[in-house]
Amino acid sequence: MEQQFVAITLHRIAGKLVCGAVTLTRQPDRSWLGKCGKCGEEFRVEPDARFEGQVRAMRN
C-alpha cells in the first residue's frame, strides 16, 4: 500500500490575519497541493526539504 502524505497549514493574509486552514497533499513530483478551506484559494508548495522535514516530524 502506498503511503500518502498530508499536511495542514494556515492561509495567512498579509502574513498576519488567518483566513483558514489549508490541507496539502503530496504530489508525485514531491510538490504539495491544496486549497484554503474558507476562501478556496489554491496553494502549491514546491519541493522543499525543510517543509517535508517538518511534516515528517509532526507525523512522529
Chimera marker file (.cmm) of the C-alpha trace (Angstrom):
<marker_set name="trace">
<marker id="1" x="0.000" y="0.000" z="0.000" r="1" g="1" b="0" radius="0.5"/>
<marker id="2" x="1.355" y="3.404" z="-0.987" r="1" g="1" b="0" radius="0.5"/>
<marker id="3" x="1.668" y="5.952" z="1.797" r="1" g="1" b="0" radius="0.5"/>
<marker id="4" x="0.063" y="9.351" z="1.198" r="1" g="1" b="0" radius="0.5"/>
<marker id="5" x="1.454" y="12.393" z="2.961" r="1" g="1" b="0" radius="0.5"/>
<marker id="6" x="-0.949" y="15.105" z="4.119" r="1" g="1" b="0" radius="0.5"/>
<marker id="7" x="-0.039" y="18.402" z="5.793" r="1" g="1" b="0" radius="0.5"/>
<marker id="8" x="-2.196" y="21.134" z="7.283" r="1" g="1" b="0" radius="0.5"/>
<marker id="9" x="-1.092" y="24.765" z="7.423" r="1" g="1" b="0" radius="0.5"/>
<marker id="10" x="-2.742" y="28.168" z="7.763" r="1" g="1" b="0" radius="0.5"/>
<marker id="11" x="-3.645" y="30.571" z="4.969" r="1" g="1" b="0" radius="0.5"/>
<marker id="12" x="-2.419" y="33.904" z="6.280" r="1" g="1" b="0" radius="0.5"/>
<marker id="13" x="-3.413" y="37.199" z="4.689" r="1" g="1" b="0" radius="0.5"/>
<marker id="14" x="-0.634" y="39.804" z="4.661" r="1" g="1" b="0" radius="0.5"/>
<marker id="15" x="1.342" y="37.452" z="6.900" r="1" g="1" b="0" radius="0.5"/>
<marker id="16" x="-0.851" y="38.270" z="9.924" r="1" g="1" b="0" radius="0.5"/>
<marker id="17" x="-4.575" y="37.592" z="9.614" r="1" g="1" b="0" radius="0.5"/>
<marker id="18" x="-5.629" y="33.950" z="9.410" r="1" g="1" b="0" radius="0.5"/>
<marker id="19" x="-8.168" y="33.205" z="6.677" r="1" g="1" b="0" radius="0.5"/>
<marker id="20" x="-8.493" y="29.441" z="7.102" r="1" g="1" b="0" radius="0.5"/>
<marker id="21" x="-6.771" y="26.074" z="7.154" r="1" g="1" b="0" radius="0.5"/>
<marker id="22" x="-5.097" y="24.602" z="4.079" r="1" g="1" b="0" radius="0.5"/>
<marker id="23" x="-4.912" y="20.829" z="3.671" r="1" g="1" b="0" radius="0.5"/>
<marker id="24" x="-1.999" y="19.937" z="1.409" r="1" g="1" b="0" radius="0.5"/>
<marker id="25" x="-1.374" y="16.565" z="-0.228" r="1" g="1" b="0" radius="0.5"/>
<marker id="26" x="2.000" y="15.483" z="-1.557" r="1" g="1" b="0" radius="0.5"/>
<marker id="27" x="2.126" y="15.028" z="-5.323" r="1" g="1" b="0" radius="0.5"/>
<marker id="28" x="4.246" y="12.502" z="-7.282" r="1" g="1" b="0" radius="0.5"/>
<marker id="29" x="6.712" y="15.286" z="-8.197" r="1" g="1" b="0" radius="0.5"/>
<marker id="30" x="7.223" y="15.956" z="-4.430" r="1" g="1" b="0" radius="0.5"/>
<marker id="31" x="5.326" y="19.267" z="-4.546" r="1" g="1" b="0" radius="0.5"/>
<marker id="32" x="2.309" y="19.887" z="-2.298" r="1" g="1" b="0" radius="0.5"/>
<marker id="33" x="-1.162" y="20.984" z="-3.494" r="1" g="1" b="0" radius="0.5"/>
<marker id="34" x="-4.192" y="22.131" z="-1.550" r="1" g="1" b="0" radius="0.5"/>
<marker id="35" x="-6.928" y="24.733" z="-1.023" r="1" g="1" b="0" radius="0.5"/>
<marker id="36" x="-7.888" y="27.071" z="1.777" r="1" g="1" b="0" radius="0.5"/>
<marker id="37" x="-10.950" y="25.611" z="3.496" r="1" g="1" b="0" radius="0.5"/>
<marker id="38" x="-12.534" y="29.041" z="3.899" r="1" g="1" b="0" radius="0.5"/>
<marker id="39" x="-11.887" y="31.060" z="0.727" r="1" g="1" b="0" radius="0.5"/>
<marker id="40" x="-10.953" y="28.237" z="-1.672" r="1" g="1" b="0" radius="0.5"/>
<marker id="41" x="-7.661" y="29.808" z="-2.798" r="1" g="1" b="0" radius="0.5"/>
<marker id="42" x="-5.367" y="27.167" z="-4.276" r="1" g="1" b="0" radius="0.5"/>
<marker id="43" x="-1.886" y="26.606" z="-2.881" r="1" g="1" b="0" radius="0.5"/>
<marker id="44" x="1.204" y="24.914" z="-4.240" r="1" g="1" b="0" radius="0.5"/>
<marker id="45" x="4.419" y="24.365" z="-2.307" r="1" g="1" b="0" radius="0.5"/>
<marker id="46" x="7.392" y="23.445" z="-4.467" r="1" g="1" b="0" radius="0.5"/>
<marker id="47" x="9.566" y="20.523" z="-3.317" r="1" g="1" b="0" radius="0.5"/>
<marker id="48" x="11.237" y="21.732" z="-0.118" r="1" g="1" b="0" radius="0.5"/>
<marker id="49" x="13.351" y="19.509" z="2.142" r="1" g="1" b="0" radius="0.5"/>
<marker id="50" x="12.771" y="21.756" z="5.179" r="1" g="1" b="0" radius="0.5"/>
<marker id="51" x="8.969" y="21.720" z="4.793" r="1" g="1" b="0" radius="0.5"/>
<marker id="52" x="8.955" y="17.958" z="4.286" r="1" g="1" b="0" radius="0.5"/>
<marker id="53" x="11.134" y="17.523" z="7.378" r="1" g="1" b="0" radius="0.5"/>
<marker id="54" x="8.582" y="19.487" z="9.411" r="1" g="1" b="0" radius="0.5"/>
<marker id="55" x="5.756" y="17.309" z="8.071" r="1" g="1" b="0" radius="0.5"/>
<marker id="56" x="7.641" y="14.129" z="8.974" r="1" g="1" b="0" radius="0.5"/>
<marker id="57" x="8.432" y="15.463" z="12.469" r="1" g="1" b="0" radius="0.5"/>
<marker id="58" x="4.735" y="16.161" z="13.133" r="1" g="1" b="0" radius="0.5"/>
<marker id="59" x="3.873" y="12.646" z="11.976" r="1" g="1" b="0" radius="0.5"/>
<marker id="60" x="6.101" y="11.037" z="14.579" r="1" g="1" b="0" radius="0.5"/>
<link id1="1" id2="2" r="1" g="1" b="0" radius="0.2"/>
<link id1="2" id2="3" r="1" g="1" b="0" radius="0.2"/>
<link id1="3" id2="4" r="1" g="1" b="0" radius="0.2"/>
<link id1="4" id2="5" r="1" g="1" b="0" radius="0.2"/>
<link id1="5" id2="6" r="1" g="1" b="0" radius="0.2"/>
<link id1="6" id2="7" r="1" g="1" b="0" radius="0.2"/>
<link id1="7" id2="8" r="1" g="1" b="0" radius="0.2"/>
<link id1="8" id2="9" r="1" g="1" b="0" radius="0.2"/>
<link id1="9" id2="10" r="1" g="1" b="0" radius="0.2"/>
<link id1="10" id2="11" r="1" g="1" b="0" radius="0.2"/>
<link id1="11" id2="12" r="1" g="1" b="0" radius="0.2"/>
<link id1="12" id2="13" r="1" g="1" b="0" radius="0.2"/>
<link id1="13" id2="14" r="1" g="1" b="0" radius="0.2"/>
<link id1="14" id2="15" r="1" g="1" b="0" radius="0.2"/>
<link id1="15" id2="16" r="1" g="1" b="0" radius="0.2"/>
<link id1="16" id2="17" r="1" g="1" b="0" radius="0.2"/>
<link id1="17" id2="18" r="1" g="1" b="0" radius="0.2"/>
<link id1="18" id2="19" r="1" g="1" b="0" radius="0.2"/>
<link id1="19" id2="20" r="1" g="1" b="0" radius="0.2"/>
<link id1="20" id2="21" r="1" g="1" b="0" radius="0.2"/>
<link id1="21" id2="22" r="1" g="1" b="0" radius="0.2"/>
<link id1="22" id2="23" r="1" g="1" b="0" radius="0.2"/>
<link id1="23" id2="24" r="1" g="1" b="0" radius="0.2"/>
<link id1="24" id2="25" r="1" g="1" b="0" radius="0.2"/>
<link id1="25" id2="26" r="1" g="1" b="0" radius="0.2"/>
<link id1="26" id2="27" r="1" g="1" b="0" radius="0.2"/>
<link id1="27" id2="28" r="1" g="1" b="0" radius="0.2"/>
<link id1="28" id2="29" r="1" g="1" b="0" radius="0.2"/>
<link id1="29" id2="30" r="1" g="1" b="0" radius="0.2"/>
<link id1="30" id2="31" r="1" g="1" b="0" radius="0.2"/>
<link id1="31" id2="32" r="1" g="1" b="0" radius="0.2"/>
<link id1="32" id2="33" r="1" g="1" b="0" radius="0.2"/>
<link id1="33" id2="34" r="1" g="1" b="0" radius="0.2"/>
<link id1="34" id2="35" r="1" g="1" b="0" radius="0.2"/>
<link id1="35" id2="36" r="1" g="1" b="0" radius="0.2"/>
<link id1="36" id2="37" r="1" g="1" b="0" radius="0.2"/>
<link id1="37" id2="38" r="1" g="1" b="0" radius="0.2"/>
<link id1="38" id2="39" r="1" g="1" b="0" radius="0.2"/>
<link id1="39" id2="40" r="1" g="1" b="0" radius="0.2"/>
<link id1="40" id2="41" r="1" g="1" b="0" radius="0.2"/>
<link id1="41" id2="42" r="1" g="1" b="0" radius="0.2"/>
<link id1="42" id2="43" r="1" g="1" b="0" radius="0.2"/>
<link id1="43" id2="44" r="1" g="1" b="0" radius="0.2"/>
<link id1="44" id2="45" r="1" g="1" b="0" radius="0.2"/>
<link id1="45" id2="46" r="1" g="1" b="0" radius="0.2"/>
<link id1="46" id2="47" r="1" g="1" b="0" radius="0.2"/>
<link id1="47" id2="48" r="1" g="1" b="0" radius="0.2"/>
<link id1="48" id2="49" r="1" g="1" b="0" radius="0.2"/>
<link id1="49" id2="50" r="1" g="1" b="0" radius="0.2"/>
<link id1="50" id2="51" r="1" g="1" b="0" radius="0.2"/>
<link id1="51" id2="52" r="1" g="1" b="0" radius="0.2"/>
<link id1="52" id2="53" r="1" g="1" b="0" radius="0.2"/>
<link id1="53" id2="54" r="1" g="1" b="0" radius="0.2"/>
<link id1="54" id2="55" r="1" g="1" b="0" radius="0.2"/>
<link id1="55" id2="56" r="1" g="1" b="0" radius="0.2"/>
<link id1="56" id2="57" r="1" g="1" b="0" radius="0.2"/>
<link id1="57" id2="58" r="1" g="1" b="0" radius="0.2"/>
<link id1="58" id2="59" r="1" g="1" b="0" radius="0.2"/>
<link id1="59" id2="60" r="1" g="1" b="0" radius="0.2"/>
</marker_set>
